[in-house]
Amino acid sequence: MYEILTSLQQTFEGYPRTRLIAVTKMRSLDQLQALYQLGQRAFGENHALEMREKALTMPSDSEWHFIGHLQTNKVKIIAPHVHTIHSVDSLHLIDEIQKRAASASRVIRILLQIHIAQEKHKYGIKPETLNDFMHQMHIDNYPNILITGLMGMATQTDNQEQIRKEFRLLYNLFQQIKNNLRNNDSHFCEISMGMSNDYLIAMEEGSTMVRIGSLLFE
């Protein structure tokens, strides 16, 4: 683990805006604590109950990112602990996050998940509807939410040019929203894209957060 994390950190030196989100779903607390001892602080989880259990056990400066598909009835479980929710794809879900964040007296960061892959089963807002989605949101209604950027998952394929094209689409969508709707919003600064099999392409295409799990534990 030390060698792999050190190698990743060296790679990241060439991309100073990119952060590692260590995906620790189904990993033991011992494995998380080993990463923590090596300096890792941001952890990504797919399951609400698992995140809560780990958040209650790990040191308080650990930063919890929810990266899986999130059902509205699970928001209350993670609201007291989560730093950023990467997978927000509906106004209904945003309403629930606001409700639970307010109840927990917290501000929760969210990323809007965009459907950039060719696989229909993946979740996310369609790129062509993103602008309308943003206009439907009335920021004054969400005092306990910060919209900090976009997230996307590329098609699972060996075709690197297709992956690059999809990541570039997400980057361009981010720039459009930033320039046209969030020009004065310093919080809108994150592009979460790239996993163990495609993180290098994602970093080259402007990712600020890569979600790496299996690679860390090989």
Backbone torsions as a table, in degrees:
resi	resn	phi	psi	omega
1	MET	NA	-42.0	-179.3
2	TYR	-59.3	-46.4	-177.7
3	GLU	-64.1	-42.3	-178.8
4	ILE	-66.1	-46.0	-179.4
5	LEU	-64.6	-39.5	177.8
6	THR	-62.9	-42.0	178.7
7	SER	-62.6	-43.0	177.9
8	LEU	-62.6	-43.4	-179.1
9	GLN	-62.1	-36.8	177.2
10	GLN	-66.6	-39.5	176.4
11	THR	-62.4	-40.2	-177.2
12	PHE	-66.9	-21.5	-179.8
13	GLU	-60.3	-27.6	177.1
14	GLY	-82.1	-7.2	-179.7
15	TYR	-133.2	74.4	-170.3
16	PRO	-62.9	-16.9	-179.8
17	ARG	-87.5	-7.0	-174.0
18	THR	-96.5	133.0	177.8
19	ARG	-113.0	150.3	175.7
20	LEU	-92.3	124.5	168.9
21	ILE	-103.3	109.4	-177.6
22	ALA	-78.6	113.8	-177.8
23	VAL	-81.9	115.2	-170.7
24	THR	-117.9	19.7	178.5
25	LYS	-59.4	136.0	179.2
26	MET	66.7	11.2	176.7
27	ARG	-96.8	150.7	-176.3
28	SER	-77.1	162.3	176.0
29	LEU	-62.3	-33.3	177.0
30	ASP	-61.8	-40.0	178.7
31	GLN	-67.7	-40.1	176.8
32	LEU	-63.8	-43.5	-179.0
33	GLN	-65.6	-32.3	175.9
34	ALA	-65.0	-43.0	176.3
35	LEU	-63.3	-41.5	179.3
36	TYR	-60.4	-42.9	179.9
37	GLN	-64.5	-24.8	177.6
38	LEU	-87.5	2.9	174.3
39	GLY	104.7	-3.0	179.2
40	GLN	-75.0	134.6	-179.2
41	ARG	-122.7	-25.7	-177.0
42	ALA	-97.6	123.4	-176.4
43	PHE	-124.6	139.5	179.7
44	GLY	-110.2	134.0	-179.5
45	GLU	-129.7	149.7	-180.0
46	ASN	-102.6	-17.1	-173.5
47	HIS	-121.9	131.5	-173.1
48	ALA	-61.5	-48.5	-177.4
49	LEU	-65.0	-37.5	178.9
50	GLU	-66.9	-40.2	176.7
51	MET	-61.2	-46.2	-178.3
52	ARG	-60.2	-44.9	-178.8
53	GLU	-60.5	-45.0	-178.1
54	LYS	-71.1	-38.6	179.8
55	ALA	-62.8	-34.6	-179.6
56	LEU	-75.1	-15.6	-176.1
57	THR	-105.1	-37.8	-177.0
58	MET	-74.3	162.0	178.2
59	PRO	-55.5	151.6	-171.5
60	SER	-67.3	-19.1	179.5
61	ASP	-88.7	7.3	172.2
62	SER	-69.0	143.8	-175.3
63	GLU	-114.0	119.9	-171.3
64	TRP	-103.2	124.9	179.6
65	HIS	-115.4	126.3	175.2
66	PHE	-93.5	121.0	-170.6
67	ILE	-118.1	-5.2	-179.6
68	GLY	-93.5	175.7	175.5
69	HIS	-63.5	130.8	-173.1
70	LEU	-113.5	122.1	174.2
71	GLN	-86.2	148.6	-175.6
72	THR	-60.7	-32.9	-177.7
73	ASN	-75.2	-4.2	177.7
74	LYS	-100.5	-10.3	-175.8
75	VAL	-60.7	-40.6	-177.5
76	LYS	-61.6	-25.8	-178.8
77	ILE	-72.8	-38.7	-175.1
78	ILE	-95.9	-16.1	-173.3
79	ALA	-54.1	-38.6	-179.7
80	PRO	-71.9	-10.7	-170.4
81	HIS	-122.4	-29.7	-167.6
82	VAL	-74.8	139.9	175.3
83	HIS	-89.4	-50.6	-178.3
84	THR	-138.6	134.3	171.9
85	ILE	-103.1	117.6	-173.1
86	HIS	-86.5	-12.5	-163.4
87	SER	-120.1	46.3	-178.5
88	VAL	-90.3	123.2	-173.8
89	ASP	-136.6	14.8	178.4
90	SER	-154.8	153.0	176.5
91	LEU	-67.6	-33.0	178.0
92	HIS	-61.1	-42.3	177.9
93	LEU	-66.7	-40.2	178.3
94	ILE	-61.9	-41.5	177.6
95	ASP	-58.8	-42.2	-179.2
96	GLU	-68.5	-39.8	177.9
97	ILE	-62.4	-42.3	177.5
98	GLN	-59.9	-46.0	-179.2
99	LYS	-59.2	-47.6	-175.8
100	ARG	-75.5	-33.5	176.8
101	ALA	-65.6	-41.1	178.0
102	ALA	-63.6	-41.7	179.4
103	SER	-63.0	-32.7	-179.8
104	ALA	-90.1	2.0	-178.2
105	SER	54.2	47.9	-178.3
106	ARG	-132.2	162.1	168.6
107	VAL	-111.0	124.4	-177.5
108	ILE	-110.6	132.4	176.4
109	ARG	-84.2	142.4	177.3
110	ILE	-133.4	151.2	170.8
111	LEU	-117.2	140.0	177.0
112	LEU	-85.4	122.7	-179.4
113	GLN	-82.9	126.3	-178.3
114	ILE	-109.3	136.4	179.9
115	HIS	-83.4	95.7	-178.9
116	ILE	-105.0	-10.7	-176.9
117	ALA	-83.5	164.8	176.5
118	GLN	-84.7	-16.8	179.0
119	GLU	-73.4	124.5	-175.8
120	LYS	-71.2	-23.8	-174.9
121	HIS	-75.0	-14.0	-179.5
122	LYS	-76.7	149.9	-176.0
123	TYR	-87.0	168.2	172.7
124	GLY	136.7	160.4	176.1
125	ILE	-74.9	135.4	178.2
126	LYS	-67.0	136.6	-177.5
127	PRO	-53.1	-38.3	-176.6
128	GLU	-72.9	-12.9	179.3
129	THR	-106.2	0.3	-175.0
130	LEU	-62.5	-42.2	-178.1
131	ASN	-61.7	-44.4	177.9
132	ASP	-64.0	-39.6	178.6
133	PHE	-58.9	-45.4	-179.5
134	MET	-62.8	-38.7	-179.6
135	HIS	-69.9	-25.9	179.0
136	GLN	-74.9	-19.6	179.9
137	MET	-82.1	128.5	176.2
138	HIS	-107.5	105.1	-170.4
139	ILE	-56.0	-33.5	-178.7
140	ASP	-62.3	-20.2	179.9
141	ASN	-81.4	-5.8	-173.6
142	TYR	-129.8	64.1	-177.9
143	PRO	-67.2	-16.5	-178.2
144	ASN	-104.7	17.2	179.8
145	ILE	-128.6	139.0	169.9
146	LEU	-117.6	120.1	174.5
147	ILE	-84.9	110.6	-171.9
148	THR	-106.5	-1.8	177.6
149	GLY	156.9	-155.7	-175.5
150	LEU	-124.9	154.5	174.8
151	MET	-131.7	147.7	176.0
152	GLY	-154.5	154.7	177.3
153	MET	-120.5	126.5	-179.3
154	ALA	-76.2	164.0	175.5
155	THR	-60.8	140.7	176.1
156	GLN	-80.3	98.5	-174.1
157	THR	-154.6	160.1	174.0
158	ASP	-86.8	-4.6	-179.0
159	ASN	-79.4	97.2	-175.1
160	GLN	-66.9	-30.1	178.5
161	GLU	-67.9	-35.9	176.1
162	GLN	-66.0	-44.2	177.4
163	ILE	-59.3	-45.7	179.9
164	ARG	-61.1	-41.8	179.5
165	LYS	-61.4	-40.3	-179.3
166	GLU	-69.7	-41.5	176.9
167	PHE	-65.3	-37.6	179.4
168	ARG	-66.3	-35.6	175.3
169	LEU	-60.1	-45.2	-179.9
170	LEU	-63.4	-42.5	178.5
171	TYR	-61.1	-43.4	-179.6
172	ASN	-65.9	-38.2	176.4
173	LEU	-63.0	-42.4	177.1
174	PHE	-58.5	-46.4	-178.6
175	GLN	-63.7	-38.8	178.5
176	GLN	-62.4	-46.4	179.3
177	ILE	-65.5	-42.5	-179.7
178	LYS	-60.9	-46.8	-175.5
179	ASN	-73.3	-36.6	-172.6
180	ASN	-95.5	-30.6	-173.1
181	LEU	-124.9	-21.2	-174.7
182	ARG	-128.8	33.0	-174.4
183	ASN	-61.7	-32.7	-177.8
184	ASN	-103.9	14.6	-177.0
185	ASP	-105.0	101.2	-178.4
186	SER	-68.5	-20.0	179.8
187	HIS	-73.7	-24.8	-178.4
188	PHE	-82.2	90.5	-170.0
189	CYS	-146.6	4.3	-171.9
190	GLU	-112.5	139.5	171.5
191	ILE	-128.5	106.4	-178.0
192	SER	-95.0	103.7	177.9
193	MET	-154.6	145.5	179.9
194	GLY	108.8	130.7	177.5
195	MET	-130.4	-167.7	-171.9
196	SER	-55.2	-35.2	-174.1
197	ASN	-91.9	-9.7	-176.1
198	ASP	-142.6	17.4	-173.4
199	TYR	-65.9	-31.9	-179.3
200	LEU	-65.5	-41.9	176.9
201	ILE	-63.4	-42.3	-179.3
202	ALA	-61.3	-42.9	179.6
203	MET	-64.4	-39.8	177.8
204	GLU	-63.8	-28.5	-177.8
205	GLU	-96.1	9.6	170.3
206	GLY	106.2	13.9	179.0
207	SER	-62.9	141.6	173.3
208	THR	-108.0	-10.4	176.3
209	MET	-142.0	124.5	173.2
210	VAL	-114.0	138.4	-174.2
211	ARG	-105.2	97.8	-172.6
212	ILE	-115.3	126.3	179.9
213	GLY	-123.6	-72.3	-172.9
214	SER	-57.6	-37.1	-179.6
215	LEU	-60.3	-34.3	-178.5
216	LEU	-68.7	-26.3	-171.3
217	PHE	-112.2	15.3	179.2
218	GLU	-67.9	NA	NA
